[in-house]
Amino acid sequence: MNTQASPLNIVALGWGLSAALVVLFVICLAVALVFPEWRGSHAWVGLFSLAPKTTVRVWIDGIVFSIVFGWVAGVVLGPVYNRLIRR
């Protein structure tokens, strides 16, 4: 059995984190639109956009910033993880 950990592919990690954040944003925005009295999903949407929940701008901001934050996290997490597993 091979116990050596393999390094993370930073490009795959960036796309994976971005996709996960986009999906989470869309789910939370949909919940915020359908159930406006629930405050939890509003906080998540507020992390990505300050635009009103019923505008197109909130969708654009949320999706763009989800992709950006996913890539930032991937570019930071990937090299740190790859460096730590070499030890």
RATA-V610584 format. One record per pair of residues at least 24 apart in sequence whose C-alpha atoms are under 10 Angstrom apart, sorted by the first residue. I is the first residue (numbers start at 1). J is the second residue. Records with the same first field share a line. If there is no record, write none. Layout:
# RATA-V610584
I=J / J
This chain:
# RATA-V610584
4=85 / 86
5=82 / 85 / 86
6=82 / 85 / 86
7=78 / 79 / 81 / 82 / 83 / 84 / 85 / 86
8=74 / 77 / 78 / 79 / 80 / 81 / 82 / 85
9=74 / 78 / 79 / 82
10=71 / 73 / 74 / 75 / 76 / 77 / 78 / 79 / 82
11=71 / 74 / 75 / 78
12=71 / 74 / 78
13=70 / 71 / 73 / 74 / 75 / 77 / 78
14=67 / 68 / 69 / 70 / 71 / 72 / 73 / 74 / 75 / 76 / 77 / 78
15=67 / 68 / 70 / 71 / 74
16=67 / 70 / 71 / 74
17=66 / 67 / 68 / 69 / 70 / 71 / 72 / 73 / 74
18=63 / 64 / 65 / 66 / 67 / 68 / 69 / 70 / 71 / 72 / 73 / 74
19=63 / 66 / 67 / 70 / 71
20=66 / 67 / 70
21=62 / 63 / 65 / 66 / 67 / 68 / 69 / 70
22=59 / 62 / 63 / 64 / 65 / 66 / 67 / 69 / 70
23=63 / 66
24=66
25=59 / 62 / 63 / 65 / 66
26=59 / 62 / 63
29=53 / 54 / 58 / 59 / 62
